[in-house]
Amino acid sequence: MEALYHTVVVSELGRLSSLVTDRGLCGLEFDRPDRQAMLRHRLAQWFPSSQVADSGHPLRERVKAWLADYFCGRFHSLEPLPFDLRGTSFERRVWDLLLEIPLGSTNTYGGLAEKLTRPNGARAVGLAVGRNPIAIVVPCHRVVGSNGSLTGYGGGLDRKRWLLEHECSAAPLFRAVSGRR
């Protein structure tokens, strides 16, 4: 039986449920009924024989520290976290592309579909983005509509706007200091 370790993180955008396994972060979701229901469904699907514990794993503290640095704008301190992302092969390819979108930048659903050589696949990409189980860290909030408009976000468009503005305000300095794009 696989163990899932749960913790609640309080952030500037509200409470987040964090779940880790021995392999990595597998869930980070806003405390909204619809998103919590989706998270429970994903856990039942991809972690069917798991047991949830509320203590005991050191990665929980790393996730909390990562989020604290993120929300304080200490982007230079963000170290990659290990993931235990489970989904279809298409979903995982989309989530990998999300990780390539630079801090302070955006891409479109169609742009991601083109990278996957599926030029008419924007809708499929949108569905996969919506199923991303790790909010903020796997930055689905950086995906916008074809005209640059803010579209669907599991945490709500107000949170998506906040996250993008937060990143954009510090991104030029972050890029200059870190040399990252």
C-alpha positions as CSV (number, residue, x, y, z in Angstrom):
1,M,0.0,0.0,0.0
2,E,1.3,3.4,-1.0
3,A,1.3,6.3,1.5
4,L,0.2,9.8,0.6
5,Y,1.2,12.5,3.0
6,H,-1.2,15.4,3.3
7,T,-0.7,18.9,4.6
8,V,-2.6,22.2,4.3
9,V,-0.6,25.3,3.3
10,V,-2.0,28.7,3.9
11,S,-1.0,31.2,1.2
12,E,-1.8,34.7,0.0
13,L,-4.4,33.1,-2.2
14,G,-6.0,30.9,0.4
15,R,-5.6,27.3,1.6
16,L,-3.9,24.7,-0.6
17,S,-4.0,21.0,-0.1
18,S,-0.6,19.4,-0.7
19,L,-0.1,15.7,-1.2
20,V,3.3,13.9,-1.6
21,T,4.4,10.4,-2.0
22,D,7.9,8.9,-1.5
23,R,8.5,9.7,-5.2
24,G,7.4,13.4,-5.1
25,L,4.7,16.0,-5.1
26,C,1.5,14.5,-6.6
27,G,-1.1,17.1,-5.7
28,L,-1.4,20.7,-4.9
29,E,-4.9,22.1,-5.1
30,F,-6.9,25.1,-4.0
31,D,-9.4,24.5,-1.2
32,R,-12.5,24.8,-3.4
33,P,-15.1,22.1,-3.4
34,D,-14.9,21.5,-7.1
35,R,-11.1,21.2,-7.1
36,Q,-11.0,19.1,-4.0
37,A,-13.6,16.7,-5.6
38,M,-11.4,16.5,-8.7
39,L,-8.3,15.8,-6.6
40,R,-10.2,13.0,-4.7
41,H,-11.2,11.5,-8.1
42,R,-7.6,11.6,-9.4
43,L,-6.3,10.0,-6.2
44,A,-8.8,7.2,-6.5
45,Q,-7.9,6.7,-10.2
46,W,-4.1,7.0,-10.0
47,F,-3.4,6.0,-6.4
48,P,-6.1,3.4,-5.9
49,S,-4.6,1.6,-2.9
50,S,-3.1,4.6,-1.1
51,Q,-3.5,5.5,2.5
52,V,-3.5,9.3,3.4
53,A,-1.4,10.3,6.4
54,D,-1.2,13.8,7.9
55,S,2.4,13.6,9.2
56,G,5.7,12.2,8.5
57,H,7.3,13.1,5.1
58,P,10.2,15.6,4.8
59,L,9.0,16.6,1.3
60,R,6.0,18.3,2.9
61,E,8.3,20.9,4.4
62,R,10.1,21.4,1.1
63,V,6.8,22.1,-0.6
64,K,5.8,24.6,2.1
65,A,9.2,26.3,1.8
66,W,8.9,26.4,-2.0
67,L,5.5,28.0,-1.8
68,A,6.7,30.5,0.9
69,D,9.5,31.6,-1.4
70,Y,7.2,31.8,-4.4
71,F,4.6,34.0,-2.6
72,C,7.3,36.2,-1.2
73,G,8.8,36.7,-4.7
74,R,12.0,35.0,-3.9
75,F,12.0,33.3,-7.3
76,H,15.8,32.9,-7.3
77,S,15.4,30.5,-4.3
78,L,13.0,28.1,-6.1
79,E,14.6,24.7,-6.4
80,P,12.9,22.1,-8.5
81,L,10.7,19.8,-6.6
82,P,10.4,16.1,-7.4
83,F,7.1,15.1,-8.9
84,D,4.9,12.0,-8.8
85,L,2.7,13.1,-11.7
86,R,0.3,10.4,-12.9
87,G,-2.0,10.8,-15.8
88,T,-2.4,9.7,-19.4
89,S,0.7,10.0,-21.6
90,F,-0.9,13.0,-23.4
91,E,-1.6,14.8,-20.1
92,R,1.9,14.2,-18.9
93,R,3.3,15.6,-22.2
94,V,1.2,18.7,-21.7
95,W,2.3,19.1,-18.1
96,D,5.9,18.8,-19.2
97,L,5.3,21.7,-21.6
98,L,3.8,23.8,-18.7
99,L,7.1,23.4,-16.9
100,E,8.9,24.9,-19.8
101,I,6.9,28.2,-19.8
102,P,9.3,30.7,-18.2
103,L,8.4,32.6,-15.1
104,G,6.6,35.9,-16.1
105,S,5.6,34.5,-19.5
106,T,2.6,32.9,-21.0
107,N,1.7,30.6,-23.8
108,T,-1.6,29.7,-25.5
109,Y,-3.5,26.4,-25.7
110,G,-2.9,26.5,-29.4
111,G,0.8,27.2,-29.0
112,L,1.1,24.2,-26.7
113,A,-0.8,22.1,-29.2
114,E,1.6,23.1,-32.0
115,K,4.5,22.1,-29.9
116,L,2.9,18.7,-29.5
117,T,2.4,18.6,-33.4
118,R,-1.3,18.7,-32.9
119,P,-2.2,22.1,-34.5
120,N,-5.9,21.5,-34.1
121,G,-5.5,20.2,-30.5
122,A,-6.1,23.3,-28.5
123,R,-9.2,21.9,-26.9
124,A,-7.5,18.6,-25.9
125,V,-4.6,20.6,-24.5
126,G,-7.1,22.7,-22.5
127,L,-8.6,19.6,-21.0
128,A,-5.2,18.3,-20.0
129,V,-4.2,21.7,-18.5
130,G,-7.4,21.6,-16.5
131,R,-6.5,18.2,-15.1
132,N,-3.1,19.4,-13.9
133,P,-3.0,18.1,-10.3
134,I,-0.2,20.4,-9.1
135,A,-1.3,24.1,-9.1
136,I,1.2,26.9,-9.2
137,V,4.3,24.6,-9.2
138,V,3.3,23.1,-12.6
139,P,2.3,26.5,-13.9
140,C,-1.0,26.0,-15.7
141,H,-1.9,29.6,-14.8
142,R,0.6,30.6,-17.5
143,V,-1.7,29.4,-20.3
144,V,-4.0,32.0,-21.8
145,G,-6.5,32.2,-24.7
146,S,-5.4,32.7,-28.3
147,N,-6.0,36.5,-28.0
148,G,-4.1,36.7,-24.7
149,S,-7.3,36.7,-22.5
150,L,-7.4,34.9,-19.2
151,T,-9.4,31.8,-19.6
152,G,-10.3,28.9,-17.2
153,Y,-8.3,28.3,-14.1
154,G,-9.2,25.8,-11.4
155,G,-8.4,28.4,-8.7
156,G,-10.5,31.0,-10.3
157,L,-9.6,33.8,-12.7
158,D,-8.9,36.2,-9.9
159,R,-6.2,33.9,-8.6
160,K,-4.8,33.4,-12.1
161,R,-4.6,37.1,-12.6
162,W,-2.8,37.5,-9.2
163,L,-0.3,34.8,-10.0
164,L,0.6,36.3,-13.4
165,E,0.9,39.8,-12.0
166,H,3.0,38.5,-9.1
167,E,5.4,36.7,-11.5
168,C,5.5,39.5,-14.0
169,S,6.4,42.1,-11.4
170,A,9.5,40.2,-10.4
171,A,10.4,38.3,-13.6
172,P,12.7,40.9,-15.2
173,L,14.8,41.1,-12.0
174,F,14.7,37.3,-11.6
175,R,16.0,36.8,-15.2
176,A,18.8,39.4,-14.8
177,V,20.0,37.9,-11.5
178,S,19.6,34.2,-12.5
179,G,20.4,34.4,-16.2
180,R,17.3,32.3,-16.8
181,R,15.0,33.2,-19.7
